[in-house]
């Protein structure tokens, strides 16, 4: 299943004015990154993936609108899955998007790594 393009457009409208925002297809969805750090994504499974401060994650899960994100059977600390029902309104979506932007914005920007190839010498 492809990600919800309408949801991606709604996210785009909310994050568009953020400095250093980029989009990248990831995990079958469309992720929005701040300084190279994923903040929020329109998930291929519907709803959102949101990056949050690990300490804040438990409180948000307790609210009932989010679940811990699992990848390959492993719970990912600091990542939440938010159902489509929990982001129906602009206010609901903005709440989660803001949480992701805040978390990603608090991290140091990522720099692109250049691949380094060591010259190999043939020995005789």
C-alpha positions as a printed NumPy array, in Angstrom:
array([[ 0.   ,  0.   ,  0.   ],
       [ 1.331,  3.45 , -0.898],
       [ 1.267,  6.312,  1.581],
       [-1.739,  8.652,  1.752],
       [-0.862, 11.474, -0.644],
       [-3.586, 13.716,  0.753],
       [-2.104, 13.33 ,  4.233],
       [ 1.368, 14.054,  2.847],
       [ 0.06 , 17.27 ,  1.293],
       [-1.528, 18.292,  4.606],
       [ 1.802, 17.692,  6.367],
       [ 3.626, 19.625,  3.634],
       [ 1.4  , 22.658,  4.261],
       [ 2.224, 22.534,  7.991],
       [ 6.   , 22.075,  7.68 ],
       [ 6.597, 24.126,  4.543],
       [ 7.848, 27.222,  6.368],
       [10.292, 25.33 ,  8.589],
       [13.957, 25.996,  7.863],
       [15.957, 23.091,  6.458],
       [12.921, 20.919,  5.692],
       [13.288, 18.225,  3.047],
       [11.162, 15.332,  1.884],
       [12.382, 11.812,  1.321],
       [10.675,  8.537,  0.544],
       [11.431,  6.185,  3.427],
       [ 9.937,  2.938,  4.722],
       [ 7.382,  3.002,  1.89 ],
       [ 6.068,  6.373,  3.073],
       [ 6.993, 10.014,  2.639],
       [ 9.152, 11.464,  5.412],
       [ 9.667, 15.112,  6.268],
       [13.11 , 15.84 ,  7.67 ],
       [14.43 , 18.843,  9.568],
       [18.167, 19.272,  9.142],
       [18.352, 15.71 ,  7.842],
       [16.553, 14.235, 10.88 ],
       [13.17 , 12.623, 10.304],
       [10.396, 14.51 , 12.085],
       [ 7.183, 13.015, 10.722],
       [ 6.106, 10.755,  7.868],
       [ 2.959,  9.778,  6.044],
       [ 3.083,  6.037,  6.604],
       [ 2.383,  3.412,  3.97 ],
       [ 0.244,  1.68 ,  6.613],
       [-1.889,  4.799,  7.059],
       [-1.532,  7.51 ,  9.625],
       [ 1.748,  8.998, 10.763],
       [ 5.133,  8.037, 12.045],
       [ 6.337, 10.699, 14.475],
       [ 9.698, 11.201, 16.138],
       [ 9.394, 12.348, 19.749],
       [11.615, 12.778, 22.765],
       [11.754,  9.366, 24.438],
       [10.601, 10.818, 27.774],
       [ 7.573, 12.39 , 26.082],
       [ 6.705,  9.193, 24.212],
       [ 5.236,  7.344, 27.201],
       [ 2.924, 10.253, 28.002],
       [ 1.731, 10.473, 24.396],
       [ 1.131,  6.718, 24.255],
       [-0.89 ,  6.955, 27.476],
       [-3.141,  9.535, 25.781],
       [-4.43 ,  6.681, 23.61 ],
       [-3.837,  8.351, 20.241],
       [-0.436,  6.789, 19.574],
       [ 1.32 ,  3.462, 19.806],
       [ 5.004,  2.632, 19.932],
       [ 6.405,  2.145, 16.453],
       [ 7.598, -1.355, 15.714],
       [10.026, -2.284, 13.001],
       [10.765, -5.926, 12.307],
       [ 9.188, -6.896, 15.624],
       [11.289, -4.445, 17.628],
       [ 9.86 , -1.425, 19.45 ],
       [11.594,  1.774, 18.384],
       [12.11 ,  4.131, 21.333],
       [11.269,  7.728, 20.478],
       [ 9.113,  6.798, 17.49 ],
       [ 5.313,  6.661, 17.508],
       [ 2.667,  5.425, 15.127],
       [-0.413,  7.655, 15.072],
       [-3.625,  6.362, 13.516],
       [-5.408,  8.125, 10.667],
       [-8.365,  8.746, 12.994],
       [-6.116, 10.776, 15.305],
       [-5.087, 13.225, 12.53 ],
       [-8.406, 13.974, 10.852],
       [-8.466, 17.672, 11.71 ],
       [-5.824, 20.296, 11.065],
       [-5.452, 20.839, 14.818],
       [-4.883, 17.127, 15.453],
       [-2.336, 16.841, 12.662],
       [-0.559, 20.025, 13.773],
       [-0.191, 18.632, 17.305],
       [ 1.716, 15.593, 16.047],
       [ 3.627, 17.446, 13.367],
       [ 4.766, 20.048, 15.907],
       [ 5.977, 17.29 , 18.246],
       [ 8.041, 15.758, 15.439],
       [ 9.465, 19.106, 14.347],
       [10.395, 19.971, 17.923],
       [12.225, 16.681, 18.404],
       [14.012, 16.661, 15.04 ],
       [14.881, 20.344, 15.399],
       [16.556, 19.679, 18.742],
       [19.007, 17.27 , 17.124],
       [22.247, 18.327, 15.445],
       [21.858, 18.629, 11.673],
       [23.118, 15.673,  9.721],
       [25.78 , 16.202,  7.141],
       [26.026, 14.126,  4.037],
       [28.773, 11.621,  4.298],
       [31.104, 11.342,  1.418],
       [32.162,  7.892,  0.541],
       [35.838,  7.484,  0.921],
       [37.631,  4.993, -1.194],
       [41.107,  4.079, -0.208],
       [43.494,  3.707, -3.014],
       [44.743,  0.176, -3.125],
       [48.157, -0.63 , -4.378],
       [48.974, -3.816, -6.066],
       [51.891, -5.419, -4.388],
       [54.364, -7.303, -6.466]])
